Amino acid sequence: MSGKLEINDIRVTYPLQGHFKAAVNGVSFMLEPGQIGCLLGASGSGKTTVLRAIAGFEPIQQGTITIDGEVMSSVDQRVPSENRHVGMMFQDYALFPHLDVKSNIGFGLRRSKPQVRAERVTFLLDLVGLTDLSGRYPHELSGGQQQRVALARSLAPDPDVLLLDEPFSNLDIDTREHLAQELRQILKQTHHTALMVTHNQDEAFAMADYVGFMVNGQLARWGTVENMQQYAKNSTPSIKKHCE
């Protein structure tokens, strides 16, 4: 079972014209092991900054980020990103063009014993349905297939928390809907705790157990998918308007 993620009152700032502006301000939420969360909001709402802070790419100026009870970030403490056991699936997939599918998936297992690495890659190829394409290169794959490779690669080291940055943004609408359900099923099968960011309401509700609505660096609301769907339906202006 993957890790428990706790975000407690975090603040992230950046310099702007001689002063500091808050990209994220007072954000708090929690995911239990194996749960999938999603931060939903428009560009510039702070959702990706939260993701980067969890990954260790951005320092925080307030609050704490904790995984399995261990503080990863605080005002005076910052565990290096490579030591956080956090996986990240980037928006553009960031696959290595010179490596085939199986080598891309196994890249994060270079220090593992050859047999352990081979068994893990074989398992993940089967998990994402790419066993027959293991020898192909990224340019020979569809967008959906590239996404599956990126997911398998991020899962290969068995991270405590998996972070997904707009994972469907490069895909057409029909493919997005199908892969959102498929990705959720894979993560539930592997019991990984995951946090996704998106500006697409349908993706958020298809993927997550819990959804957070980000506005101007703050978490305006956090709740179960069912509660957030009802909130989106009844709120004026709607969540969708703020996410476009």
C-alpha positions as CSV (number, residue, x, y, z in Angstrom):
1,M,0.0,0.0,0.0
2,S,1.3,3.4,-1.0
3,G,1.8,6.4,1.3
4,K,-0.5,8.7,3.2
5,L,-0.2,12.3,1.9
6,E,-0.8,15.3,4.2
7,I,-0.6,18.9,3.0
8,N,-1.0,21.3,5.9
9,D,-1.4,25.0,5.4
10,I,1.3,25.4,2.7
11,R,2.3,28.6,1.2
12,V,4.6,29.0,-1.9
13,T,5.7,32.4,-3.1
14,Y,7.8,33.8,-5.9
15,P,9.4,37.3,-6.5
16,L,7.5,39.8,-8.5
17,Q,8.5,43.4,-9.1
18,G,10.4,43.8,-5.8
19,H,8.0,41.9,-3.6
20,F,6.8,38.3,-3.1
21,K,3.5,37.0,-4.6
22,A,1.8,33.9,-3.3
23,A,1.3,31.2,-5.9
24,V,-0.2,29.0,-3.3
25,N,-1.6,30.2,0.0
26,G,-2.9,28.2,3.0
27,V,-3.7,25.0,1.1
28,S,-4.5,21.9,3.2
29,F,-5.8,18.4,2.3
30,M,-5.1,14.8,2.9
31,L,-5.1,11.5,0.9
32,E,-5.2,8.2,2.6
33,P,-3.1,5.3,1.2
34,G,-4.5,4.2,-2.2
35,Q,-6.7,7.2,-2.7
36,I,-6.7,9.3,-5.8
37,G,-7.1,13.1,-5.6
38,C,-7.4,15.8,-8.2
39,L,-6.7,19.5,-8.0
40,L,-9.0,21.2,-10.5
41,G,-8.6,24.8,-11.7
42,A,-7.7,27.2,-14.4
43,S,-4.2,28.0,-15.6
44,G,-2.4,30.1,-12.9
45,S,-4.7,28.9,-10.1
46,G,-1.7,27.3,-8.2
47,K,-2.5,23.6,-8.8
48,T,0.7,22.7,-10.5
49,T,2.7,24.6,-7.9
50,V,1.2,22.4,-5.3
51,L,2.4,19.4,-7.3
52,R,5.9,20.8,-7.7
53,A,6.1,21.5,-4.0
54,I,5.1,17.9,-3.1
55,A,7.7,16.6,-5.6
56,G,10.4,18.8,-3.9
57,F,10.9,21.1,-6.9
58,E,9.6,24.2,-5.0
59,P,10.3,25.3,-1.4
60,I,7.4,26.2,0.8
61,Q,7.4,29.3,3.0
62,Q,4.7,28.0,5.4
63,G,3.2,24.7,6.5
64,T,4.3,21.1,6.0
65,I,4.2,18.4,3.4
66,T,4.2,14.9,5.0
67,I,4.3,11.4,3.4
68,D,3.7,8.4,5.7
69,G,4.3,10.6,8.8
70,E,7.7,11.8,7.6
71,V,8.0,15.6,6.9
72,M,9.2,16.2,3.3
73,S,8.9,20.0,3.4
74,S,8.6,22.6,6.0
75,V,9.9,26.1,6.5
76,D,13.3,24.9,7.7
77,Q,13.4,21.4,6.2
78,R,13.4,20.1,2.6
79,V,14.0,16.5,1.7
80,P,15.7,16.4,-1.8
81,S,13.3,15.3,-4.5
82,E,15.3,12.2,-5.3
83,N,14.8,11.0,-1.8
84,R,11.1,11.5,-1.5
85,H,10.0,8.2,-3.2
86,V,7.5,10.3,-5.2
87,G,6.8,9.5,-8.9
88,M,5.8,12.1,-11.4
89,M,4.1,11.7,-14.8
90,F,4.7,14.9,-16.8
91,Q,2.3,16.6,-19.2
92,D,4.4,15.8,-22.3
93,Y,5.3,12.3,-21.0
94,A,9.1,13.1,-21.3
95,L,9.9,9.7,-22.8
96,F,13.4,9.1,-24.0
97,P,13.2,9.0,-27.9
98,H,16.3,6.8,-28.2
99,L,15.0,4.1,-25.9
100,D,12.3,1.5,-26.7
101,V,9.2,0.9,-24.5
102,K,10.7,-1.7,-22.2
103,S,13.9,0.4,-21.7
104,N,11.9,3.6,-21.0
105,I,9.9,1.7,-18.4
106,G,13.0,0.2,-16.8
107,F,15.0,3.5,-16.8
108,G,14.2,4.2,-13.1
109,L,15.3,0.6,-12.1
110,R,18.9,0.9,-13.4
111,R,20.3,0.1,-9.9
112,S,18.1,-3.0,-9.5
113,K,19.4,-6.4,-10.1
114,P,18.8,-7.4,-13.8
115,Q,16.4,-10.2,-12.9
116,V,14.4,-7.9,-10.6
117,R,14.3,-5.2,-13.2
118,A,13.2,-7.6,-16.0
119,E,10.4,-9.0,-13.8
120,R,9.2,-5.6,-12.9
121,V,9.2,-4.3,-16.5
122,T,7.3,-7.5,-17.6
123,F,4.7,-7.0,-15.0
124,L,4.2,-3.3,-15.9
125,L,4.0,-4.0,-19.6
126,D,1.2,-6.4,-18.9
127,L,-0.5,-4.0,-16.5
128,V,-0.7,-1.2,-19.1
129,G,-1.4,-3.6,-22.0
130,L,1.8,-2.9,-24.0
131,T,3.5,-6.3,-24.0
132,D,3.3,-6.7,-27.7
133,L,4.8,-3.2,-28.2
134,S,7.8,-3.5,-25.9
135,G,10.4,-3.1,-28.6
136,R,8.8,0.0,-30.2
137,Y,10.1,3.5,-29.9
138,P,8.1,6.5,-28.7
139,H,7.6,7.9,-32.2
140,E,6.1,4.6,-33.3
141,L,3.3,4.9,-30.6
142,S,0.0,6.7,-30.5
143,G,-0.6,9.4,-27.9
144,G,-2.5,7.0,-25.7
145,Q,0.2,4.4,-25.9
146,Q,2.9,6.9,-25.0
147,Q,0.8,7.9,-22.0
148,R,0.7,4.2,-20.8
149,V,4.5,4.0,-21.2
150,A,4.9,7.2,-19.1
151,L,2.6,5.8,-16.4
152,A,4.4,2.4,-16.3
153,R,7.8,4.2,-16.1
154,S,6.5,6.4,-13.2
155,L,5.2,3.3,-11.4
156,A,8.3,1.2,-11.9
157,P,10.1,2.3,-8.7
158,D,6.9,1.7,-6.8
159,P,6.6,5.3,-5.4
160,D,4.7,6.1,-2.2
161,V,2.9,8.9,-4.0
162,L,2.3,9.4,-7.8
163,L,1.9,12.9,-9.2
164,L,0.2,13.5,-12.6
165,D,0.5,16.8,-14.3
166,E,-2.3,17.3,-16.9
167,P,-1.9,13.7,-18.1
168,F,-4.6,13.9,-20.8
169,S,-3.9,17.3,-22.2
170,N,-2.2,16.0,-25.4
171,L,-5.0,13.6,-26.3
172,D,-8.3,14.0,-28.2
173,I,-11.6,14.2,-26.3
174,D,-12.7,10.6,-27.0
175,T,-9.3,9.2,-26.0
176,R,-9.2,11.3,-22.8
177,E,-12.5,9.9,-21.5
178,H,-11.4,6.3,-22.2
179,L,-7.9,6.6,-20.7
180,A,-9.1,8.4,-17.6
181,Q,-11.2,5.4,-16.6
182,E,-8.4,3.1,-17.6
183,L,-5.8,5.0,-15.6
184,R,-8.0,5.0,-12.6
185,Q,-8.4,1.2,-12.8
186,I,-4.7,0.7,-13.1
187,L,-4.0,2.9,-10.0
188,K,-6.7,1.1,-8.0
189,Q,-5.2,-2.2,-9.0
190,T,-1.7,-1.2,-7.8
191,H,-3.1,0.6,-4.7
192,H,-1.0,3.7,-5.4
193,T,-1.8,7.0,-3.8
194,A,-2.0,9.6,-6.6
195,L,-2.6,13.3,-7.1
196,M,-3.5,14.7,-10.5
197,V,-3.9,18.3,-11.6
198,T,-6.2,19.3,-14.5
199,H,-8.4,22.1,-15.8
200,N,-10.9,19.6,-17.1
201,Q,-13.9,18.9,-14.9
202,D,-14.8,15.7,-16.6
203,E,-11.3,14.3,-16.2
204,A,-11.3,15.1,-12.6
205,F,-14.6,13.4,-11.8
206,A,-13.7,10.4,-13.9
207,M,-10.3,9.8,-12.2
208,A,-10.5,10.9,-8.6
209,D,-11.9,9.8,-5.2
210,Y,-11.5,13.4,-3.9
211,V,-11.5,16.7,-5.9
212,G,-10.1,20.1,-4.8
213,F,-11.2,23.3,-6.5
214,M,-8.2,25.7,-6.8
215,V,-8.9,29.5,-7.2
216,N,-6.1,32.2,-7.0
217,G,-3.7,30.0,-5.1
218,Q,-6.3,28.8,-2.6
219,L,-8.2,25.6,-2.2
220,A,-11.8,26.9,-2.4
221,R,-13.3,23.5,-1.7
222,W,-12.2,19.9,-1.2
223,G,-14.5,16.9,-1.1
224,T,-15.6,13.5,-2.5
225,V,-16.3,13.3,-6.2
226,E,-20.0,13.0,-5.4
227,N,-20.1,16.1,-3.2
228,M,-18.0,18.1,-5.7
229,Q,-20.3,17.1,-8.6
230,Q,-23.3,18.4,-6.6
231,Y,-21.4,21.5,-5.7
232,A,-20.5,22.1,-9.4
233,K,-24.1,21.6,-10.4
234,N,-25.5,24.0,-7.9
235,S,-22.7,26.7,-7.7
236,T,-23.0,30.0,-9.4
237,P,-20.7,30.7,-11.1
238,S,-20.0,27.1,-11.8
239,I,-16.6,25.3,-11.3
240,K,-16.4,24.8,-15.1
241,K,-16.4,28.6,-15.7
242,H,-13.4,29.0,-13.4
243,C,-11.5,26.1,-15.0
244,E,-11.6,27.3,-18.6
